Amino acid sequence: MTHLHSLDDALRVRAALAATTSPRVLIYGAGMIGAETSGILRDAGCQVTLAASSPVPGITAFGAAVAEQLARAHRRAVTTRFGHTLTHLDLEKNEVRAEFSDGHVATVDLVITALGTIAVSPSPWNGPIAVDHRLRSRTHDHIYAAGGVAVHESDGLTWRIDHWSDAEAQGVHAARSLLASIGLADSPGIYRPRALYSAQIHQHLYLAAGHTSHSENVQTTSIVPLVLTHERAGQLIGVSGLDAGAAVMALVPELHSSIESMPRAESTPSTDTP
């Protein structure tokens, strides 16, 4: 059994799979990492079971409209166990016996957990680091934080973004903020997420930019391909889509601007997989 988040985790998975012909793999968790890994391992010849406690997994990561379409794609490509909690694991010789809340038992060669991440930082925080709009620590002077450990606050909500492209963008912003604080650069202003991130899932491309969580309004601007805008306080804070790279990219320059002049489409998207 292993987690899957770092390069070391990926190398550990590859070594375990290399020791078995047509390995049986259970992936528990169908967010960004679990969903993408299920397709990669299926294409590599593994017998994949993708499991999640939610009947429609990935809503937090992708939003309901995309998650519904991906759930259909998963069911067509791999064995799925959605809506049932993994309750027990037993190692029996070289196999793992996995039991679910409905009594179903799966026997597999490897179990991968992909249930999200927690912030890990050095002392004195030992966890999330609350930052202001310039990525300065709210509790310690002259300290900046970026990436998955940085917890932001805006409009009464706290949030963090845990993917590499946004971590890089936050790091650059924090460095510019630091240089501005000692008079060596102009202030970069408020940090607003704009970074692109993507996942290739069963031949479908999920692409998003900005902040797609905690939006108070999600609108469909296109159904085929599926394009969603994520809005809060009258501004476009994120955009996402499935098999809609060009359309998503076209909206990136509009991030963090007013939504009043943006075009609208039907508010209820199709649940058919493109």
N, C-alpha and C positions, 0 to 999 in steps of 0.2 A: 504494500500500500504506500502511496506517495502523494504529496501535494504536487501542484504544477503551477509555478509562478516564475521561477528563476531559471537561468541557464543550467545550473547544477541539477535542478529538478528534471529538466528536459533530457539531459544526458543520462540521468538515472532511469528514466522511462525507456529511452532508446536501448540501453543495455539490458533491461529486463525483458523487453520485447524480442530482442535478438536471440534470446535463449530458447524461444518457443516457436514452433511452426504454427501459423495461423492463430495467434494468441487471442484468447477471449479477454476483453477489457471492459470493465464497468467504470464509467465516468459518472460521478455523483456531483451534480451541479451543472446547469445548462445556461449560465451567463456567457459573457464574451469568451472566456478561455475554454470553458467546457464545450460550448457549441462549436467553436472552431476546431478544437482538438478532435471532436468526434468525427468530423469529415476527413481530417488529415489521416487519422488512424484507419478509418474505413478504406480510404484510397490506398493505404499501405498494406492492405490485406488482413487487417484485424477484424475479429467478430466483436462489434461494438454494441454495448448496451448503454444508452444515455438515460440517466435517472435524475429526477428532481422531485421535491416535495410538492411543488406547485403544479396544478393541472395545466397551466400555461406558463412554462418557465421562461425566465429572461425578461419579464416585464420591467423590473428595476433597471436592467442594463440597456434594453432596447426600446422600451415603451410598448404598450399593449398591441398596437397595430402591427408593428414589425414582429413582435414575439409570437403572435398568432400565426403569421405566415411562416416563420421559422419552425414552429412546432409541427406544422404540416410537412415541411421539408424534412425534418428529423424523422418523422414517422415513415416516410417513404425511403429513407436512406439507411437507417439503423434501427435496432430494436430499442423501443422506448419504454420507460417506466415512469410516467408522469403522474403526479398527484398522490404519491406514496412515499413515506419517509423511510430511509434506510435505518433500521433499528439494531442490527447486530451483524458483526463480522467474526468469522472463525477461520483460522488458518488450519487446513487439513492437508498434511504432507506438503505438496507443492501447489495446492489450490486454495482459493479463498471462497468460503461459503458466505454469501451475502443474503440477509433476510430483510424483507420489507414489512411495513406496517399492516399490509393486507394478507400477510402470510406467505407471499411468493418468495421462493428461494432461487437465487442464481449462483451457479458455480463458475468462477472465472479464474484467470491466471494473474490478473493485475487489477487493482482498484486505484483509481485516480480521483482525488477530491479536488473540486474546483468551486469552492464556496465563498469566494471573495477574499479580501485581505483586511488586515488590521494595521494601523500605523505603529511603526517601531522606530523609536528615536533614542538618542543617548540620554543619560542623566543630565539635568534633573527632571526631564519630561517623562521619559520612559513610556511614551505613547504619543498621541496627537499633539501638535504644536499650534496653538491658536495664533493667527497672524492678522495684521490689519491689511488695508487695501494696497499697501506697498510691500507686503510680504515680510514685514517686521514682526518679531515676536511681541505678543501683547503683554507678556509677563517679564521679559528680560531685555534690558537695553542692549543695543548694538548686535542683536542676533536676528538673522533672517532665516526663513525656512521655505522650502519649495518641494513640490512633488507630492507623493502620497501621504507624507507626514503633516503637510500644511492644511490646517482647518480654517476655512474662510467664513466670514459672516457678512451677509447682505440682506437687507429687507427683513430682518428678524430671523433668517434661516442660517443654519450652519451647514457647510458642505465641503467635500474634498474630492479631487479628481485623481484617480489612480491609473493613469496610463502614461507611457514613456514620452510621447510627443508633447503632452501638456506639462510633464515634469521638466522637460528641457526648456519649454517656453517660460515656465515659472522661474527656473534657475537664471535665465537671462534677465528677466525682469527684476529679480532680487539683486543681481549684480549691479544693474543700472541704478537701482534704488540706493544701494550702498555707496556707489561712486557719487551719486548726487548728494548724499548726506555729508560727504567730505569735500564737496565743492569741485569735483573733477568731471562732472557731467550734468546735463539737464535732467530734471525729474522725469521719469517715465510715466508718471501719473498712476491712475488706478489700474490694478491688474484685472483684465477682463478676458476670460478664456476664449480663444479663437482656434486652437490647434485642431488639426484633422486627426482622426484615428479610424481604423478600419478593421474588418474581420472578413475572411473568406470562409463561407459556411455552405457546404454542399453545393458548390458551384455558384452560389449567390454572394454578391459583395454588399456587405453592410458598411456604410460610410457615414461618419458624423463629424460635426465640428462644434466647438463651443461647449456650452453647458446644457446637457439634455436631461438632467435630473432636477427635481423640485420646481419645474415650470408650472405655473398656475393654469396654463392653457396650451394645449397641443392641437395644432391645426393641420389638415391635410391640404397641401397645395397641388398635389398630383397623385393620382391613383395608380396609373400604369405609366412609368414606374412610380413606386410609392415614395413620396417625399413629404416629410413632416417638418413643421416649424414649431419650435419650443419657445414659449413667450412668458414673460413675467414683467409686471409693472409697466405694461405698454411698450416693452422693447423685445426685439428678437434676441434671445440669449443662446439659442442653439438651433442646429438644423441636422436632420438625419434622413437617410433613405436606404432603400433596398434596390440594388441594381440600378442606381440612379446617380452615378458618379458625377456626370456633367451638371445635372440639375442641382446637386448639393453644392458643388464647387461654385456655381453661379450665385448662390445665396450667401456664401462666406463673407464677401465684402459688406453685406448688409447687417452682419452681427452687431448687436448692441446699438442699433438704431431704432427709430420709431417704427411700429408695425402698421401705422394708419394707412399708408399708401401701398401696402403689399397686396398682391393678387390673392384671391381665395378660390378654393375648389370645394368639392363635397367634403363635409366634415366626418363622414363615416366611410372609411376605406374598405375595399374588398378584402376578404380573408383568403382569397386564392393565392397560392404561391406563384409568383411570376415565372 
